[in-house]
Structures are given as C-alpha cells and as structure tokens.
C-alpha cells in the first residue's frame, strides 16, 4: 500500500487510519489525532441555529449514547433499524451502535409502509429508531403500524433531537472483528422487493478510502452531504472525513436555491452527490452567469448515475471548478473515481480508475475475460465488495465461480485502466433482434440545446419486440421538440438508423428517487407503454 501523508498532523502515514479494523477504531484514532477539529456542521435554515461537532466530541458523545442504548437492551449483535434524516444525531447514533457492535439496517427516510415493513421483517429488527414526525409525516405511527404485522415487533424509539445517554463504564470492550457483517443496506426495490445487502466495517472503510485517495482532499476543505445519510454513501463519505480530517456540511433537506446560503456561509469547497445534483447547481449558476454561484467551490464530485460527457465540460466552463465522477452501487459503495488531476478527456468520458485492491474484470457472455477496449459485462472483486445478500439464494446468483460480483453493468476498460460504462444489461433495448444501448442515445440527446434532461426507454411493441422511446425534459422557454427534429438531429450526429427513437414524450420533470436522484425508468415505462403513437415512424 502506498503511503499518503495524513493532513491531520502532516507526519504519520494515513494508512495507519485506513488499516483500522472497525469504524469505531477509525473514529477513536482520528479523535486522538485531531480532537478539536470540526467534523460535522449541521446547517439550519437560520445561521443562528447552525451546530458543529468536533472529532473528539463525536467520539465522546457516541460512547455516552452507546451506554444509553445498552441501558435499553442493545447488545453486541442486536439488530437495530433506523430511519433518520441527515443530521448530527444520526451520525452519533450510528457510531454509538458501532461502539457496541450492533448490526445496523439504515432505511431511507422517504420509505413508507411497504418498504419499511419488508425490511424490518427480513432483517429481524429488534429495535427501530425513528425521527417522530418529520417533514409532515408521522414516522412513529408508521413504525407501530407496520410492527403490528410482524411476528416479533421491534422496540420503537425516537432519535431526532434527544438520544439516550449513560455511563460508558457499563459498556463491554469495543468490537475487534471488522469482517463481521454489521450493516444491512437496501437496494431500491423499484419493480420487486428490495434486497438486503450485507456489509462489514472493513468493506465500508475500504470504499471510503478509495474516495479519499481519489479526491485528494485536505484539512483546508469543507465537504457537503446533500443526500440521505441512510444511503450507503453516508458511511462512504464519513470514512473520508475521518481519514482526511476535514468537516462536512449536513443538509437535512436539500433544495435549490434554498440550500445555497448554507454552502456559501460555511465555505463549501466540495459539493455534488450525483449527476442530477451537478445539473441542479448548473441550472442555478445559469441564472447569474456573471457571478460565481459558490465562490469557495473548487470541486464537484459524485456518482450514482451516468454522466453525459458534455455535462463535465459545462460544469468546468460555467461554474469554474473541477468535476470528478465515480462509479458505485449499494453492493460496492466505491468502485472507481476520477482524480482531479486527470485529463479532461478521461474525466468527461470515463468513471475514473479503480483503487488498489479493486479488481475489475470485463467478460463476454460465457464469462471469458476480455481485453482492454472490448465491451462486456462488468464484474468486481475486492475488500469493498459486500458479503452478499440476506437471501442466500440471491447471494449465490450474484457471484461467479471466481468470486467476482456480477454487477449487471456493461462497459470496457481503456488501455490506461479507466472504466467506461456503456449501459445496463437490463437497460438494453432489443429492437428487431438488435441490441441498443439506452445510454448511447441519451448521451447524444443531452447535447441538444433544447434538452435539459433525457431518459431513453424500451417499450413493448408487437412488430419490433421493443421500440425506442425518448422522454425529454426541456429547459424553460425552449421551443417544444418534435420527433422529426429529434430524428434529424440524431442522424446528423451519426447515430445508426435502427437506434433512433420512434416515440418522443415531453415531460415537465423526469421522475427521480429521493436518494441520489436517479431517474425511475420503470415509472416512465408504466406511463408510456401502450400502442405506438401515430407520429412514430415505422422504420
């Protein structure tokens, strides 16, 4: 492993932190190095209500809360679900549970009865922490409602402003085994029940270390968490804070332009989250092109969804900062990441390179490895990869005979080792027996001046098997697009004729999830499935 100087004290190598066996050990080591340095900044609507927590205070308060949790019966191995927003208390609770050695199952705050009930049952949760009434929804009532349907209802308690505390002397020794499963994260169950993804402290530390190495941030930086902390990106980002010793602004509810004041007053230098976040910042910048939207911002970074190459150049040109994009999933929180000093071409057109310890294998339909430049199925092996799923049958299906995770993504490696994603195996449209990558068509359409956002989907078609449908969100004031104009544009761009959309739908906004704002294509398929419209060509 290469040695990275720890910006926290400038003398000891950072791998001493990266080699921590558990998340609690990592926090304890960081708190010992820089106890007075800030780590979390809770941004409130009013500046007077902002709160800060240092590394030392995070460790000490988490240990007191661990004692309080111990007092209500939480023990090593206890299964604790929590559905909490992005705020200081949530992070304190997670580290308190890590101190005990409990098994945590975070739930996105926007999940409702079906998803919550399924997760509590499948995880066999013994405790369930909720925020009470949050953003107009009574989570406590929902928790009791779904618990009544369970054979062994969990103990429900609120953990928004107040957390139980006690004397740490009652606690057993901290857990020492970082390879035990202590986290159950949930995939987004858009068309079926979600899958419970099994992670260890070490898999989360390995993923966060990848992010920290790639972005090369220092104690002079100020990060930001605009996404739900219950997403697997939560520990991913927090590990980076612990490794590099800088703080992050936490936003309980991200909105534009409402959240901009918090970014400005705390001097955020690193922002992002996903492609949709880049676009939202860019849209605000375009309202005042002569003034920098965020004067301190020097880097946008994220992942979670494909990034059109043109978006990279737009952000760099118009916002005056660098943009690095990465590749991750619930099963592997960080796989590759662009580095700020990489070439513009690589940053625009690839997902970056994998870190040490992450193996990427591109294979053909028979599982045979393919050389650089050849498109195939993406498979992964490394410490950051999950242990599988709660359902053993699902685990058996997702790993190949060499222990590589089958991602469902398609792509290739460049000769320089950068990963290029070209689509999803399930996002391939099969029209008259020919495979069409939705992502390829989306990238071309995104470059059209009257397209603000786009999703390309396959719809059932009696004659073709599937037909290509482009769903377009246009910028304000744009002239409505027609199918003929879109077809002519794509022909001029050199797209093969069989890939050109046969159906065009204009929408005010693409439907997105509440985590990393991914487009919900299943909703678009439900909305627009049916007989082909009369305007569609019959190519």
C-alpha positions, 0 to 999 in steps of 0.5 A: 500500500502506498503511503499518503501523508495524513493532513491531520498532523502532516507526519504519520502515514494515513494508512495507519487510519485506513488499516483500522479494523472497525469504524469505531477504531477509525473514529477513536484514532482520528479523535486522538489525532485531531480532537478539536477539529470540526467534523460535522456542521449541521446547517439550519435554515437560520445561521443562528441555529447552525451546530458543529461537532468536533472529532473528539466530541463525536467520539465522546458523545457516541460512547455516552449514547452507546451506554444509553442504548445498552441501558435499553437492551442493545447488545453486541449483535442486536439488530437495530433499524433506523430511519433518520434524516441527515443530521448530527444525531444520526451520525452519533447514533450510528457510531454509538451502535458501532461502539457496541457492535450492533448490526445496523439496517439504515432505511431511507427516510422517504420509505413508507409502509411497504418498504419499511415493513419488508425490511424490518421483517427480513432483517429481524429488527429488534429495535427501530429508531425513528425521527417522530414526525418529520417533514409532515409525516408521522414516522412513529405511527408508521413504525407501530403500524407496520410492527403490528404485522410482524411476528416479533415487533421491534422496540420503537424509539425516537432519535431526532433531537434527544438520544439516550445517554449513560455511563460508558463504564457499563459498556463491554470492550469495543468490537475487534472483528471488522469482517463481521457483517454489521450493516444491512443496506437496501437496494431500491426495490423499484419493480420487486422487493428490495434486497438486503445487502450485507456489509462489514466495517472493513468493506465500508472503510475500504470504499471510503478510502478509495474516495479519499485517495481519489479526491485528494482532499485536505484539512483546508476543505469543507465537504457537503452531504446533500443526500440521505445519510441512510444511503450507503454513501453516508458511511462512504463519505464519513470514512473520508472525513475521518481519514482526511480530517476535514468537516462536512456540511449536513443538509437535512433537506436539500433544495435549490436555491434554498440550500445555497446560503448554507454552502456559501456561509460555511465555505463549501469547497466540495459539493455534488452527490450525483449527476442530477445534483451537478445539473441542479447547481448548473441550472442555478449558476445559469441564472447569474452567469456573471457571478460565481454561484459558490465562490469557495467551490473548487470541486464537484464530485459524485456518482450514482448515475451516468454522466453525459460527457458534455455535462463535465465540460459545462460544469468546468466552463460555467461554474469554474471548478473541477468535476470528478465522477465515480462509479458505485452501487449499494453492493460496492459503495466505491468502485472507481473515481476520477482524480482531479488531476486527470485529463479532461478527456478521461474525466468527461468520458470515463468513471475514473480508475479503480483503487488498489485492491479493486479488481475489475474484470470485463467478460463476454457472455460465457464469462471469458475475460476480455481485453482492454477496449472490448465491451462486456459485462462488468464484474468486481472483486475486492475488500469493498465488495459486500458479503452478499445478500440476506437471501442466500439464494440471491447471494449465490446468483450474484457471484461467479465461480471466481468470486467476482460480483456480477454487477449487471453493468456493461462497459470496457476498460481503456488501455490506461485502466479507466472504466467506461460504462456503456449501459445496463444489461437490463437497460438494453433495448432489443429492437428487431433482434438488435441490441441498443444501448439506452445510454448511447442515445441519451448521451447524444440527446443531452447535447441538444440545446433544447434538452435539459434532461433525457431518459431513453426507454424500451417499450413493448411493441408487437412488430419490433419486440421493443421500440425506442422511446425518448422522454425529454425534459426541456429547459424553460422557454425552449421551443417544444421538440418534435420527433422529426427534429429529434430524428434529424438531429440524431442522424446528423450526429451519426447515430445508426438508423435502427437506434433512433427513437420512434416515440418522443414524450415531453415531460415537465420533470423526469421522475427521480428517487429521493436518494441520489436522484436517479431517474425511475425508468420503470415509472416512465415505462408504466406511463408510456407503454401502450400502442405506438403513437401515430407520429412514430415512424415505422422504420 
